Amino acid sequence: MVDTNGKADGTSGRSGRCLCGAVSYRVDGQLQPVLHCHCQNCRRTSGSYVAAARALTQDLNITDPQGQVRWHDLGYARYGFCSQCGSSLFWRAADHGELTSIMTGTLDDDSELELSGIWFASQAQPHHVLDQSVDHFEANGNA
């Protein structure tokens, strides 16, 4: 049973959308804990840093009737965004296509999600205060 916030049973059954609403999605499975990424590419795509939670790609159902989702391919990773409003929605590593990271700011309800780690912590901008209660990594390996 899905509640009015677009969530069911803990961290499964989440929905979200871009700023303009042209692209919406539903994750019909579990979201992993949130990771923050401070790498240069994530900073540039988000304007700050990325906060994302991974899900199985097969559990992600994207509704895009106007064909607005675009993927910017860097070879080793792809960033998915709405070409109408520019919202950054997804991130997918080239060598792990079975997983898609969902930008948590686009979720209708991000309650009950917890931060598990910080990638590229040394690249964080000086004005960001990094959570010291989670692990910090200098890459995005198996964090």
HELIX and SHEET records of a PDB file:
HELIX    1   1 GLN A   40  SER A   46  1                                   7    
HELIX    2   2 THR A   57  ASP A   59  5                                   3    
HELIX    3   3 ALA A   94  HIS A   96  5                                   3    
HELIX    4   4 THR A  104  THR A  106  5                                   3    
HELIX    5   5 ALA A  121  GLN A  123  5                                   3    
SHEET    1   A 3 SER A  12  ARG A  17  0                                        
SHEET    2   A 3 SER A  24  GLN A  30 -1                                        
SHEET    3   A 3 LEU A  60  THR A  63 -1                                        
SHEET    1   B 8 VAL A  69  ASP A  73  0                                        
SHEET    2   B 8 ALA A  77  CYS A  82 -1                                        
SHEET    3   B 8 SER A  88  ALA A  93 -1                                        
SHEET    4   B 8 LEU A  99  MET A 103 -1                                        
SHEET    5   B 8 VAL A  50  LEU A  56 -1                                        
SHEET    6   B 8 VAL A  34  CYS A  37 -1                                        
SHEET    7   B 8 LEU A 115  TRP A 119  1                                        
SHEET    8   B 8 ASP A 135  HIS A 136  1                                        
END                                                                             
